[in-house]
Amino acid sequence: MVLTAAAGFIDAVGFVELGGFFISFMSGNTTHGGAALVEGAWGVFGFSLSLVALFFLGSISGTLLATSNARWGPAIVSFGVTLGVAATLVLSLRGWPPSQSMLVLAAAAGAQNAILPMRGAVRLGATFVTGTLYVAGQDLALALKGKVPPWRWTQHLAVWLGLLGGATLGALLYRFSGMVALALPAAIYAAFALGHLWAARKG
């Protein structure tokens, strides 16, 4: 849930900074791109696809890093995500335009999904929750019929609440500190990286 909240945080910061584009919600960027294509807004179309492409490349890189070594993989990909968020912050503070610095953040968001494996039907630490929210409703319906444990749906809903809480905090801190707000999720990812590193060394 903490990782999902961090994802909501960076997505909210990116959404405000980019004026309506998403860092981790690729369905939204794809919709932007399709509408822009019809309207002939080639710049919007190109930037939407750039975000999708970087997220896709990040997911590939994250998975390769996470699966490169069963023991050290999670630590490696966690450090990679930390560096991506930190690099975005540095580039922004050095005056790079959001249309460039945010691409790095989109790649980091794609890589984040490889930090933790799925637990049952719940994708922990994910940067998207549409499927999780659907499964929450599905499980509640099945629970009402007595076919699944009565409170299992709440674990899915908790992941959605994590994203909502992170997005709210991200938008709030961005209002007061701008891109410096990214220091908080960078610290969270760094903490996970150190935790995975410690666990790998103990293992």
Buried (B, 14 or more C-beta within 10 A) or exposed (E): BBBBBBBBBBBBBBBBBBEEBBBBBBEBBBEBBEEBBEEEBEEBBEBBBBBBBBBBBBBBBBBBBBEEEEEBBBBBBBBBBBBBBBBBBBBBEEEBEBBEBBBBBBBBBBBBBBBBEEEEBBBBBBBBBEEBBEBBEBBBEBBEEEEBEEEBBBBBBBBBBBBBBBBBBBBEBBEEEBBEBBBBBBBBBBBBBBEBBEEBEEE
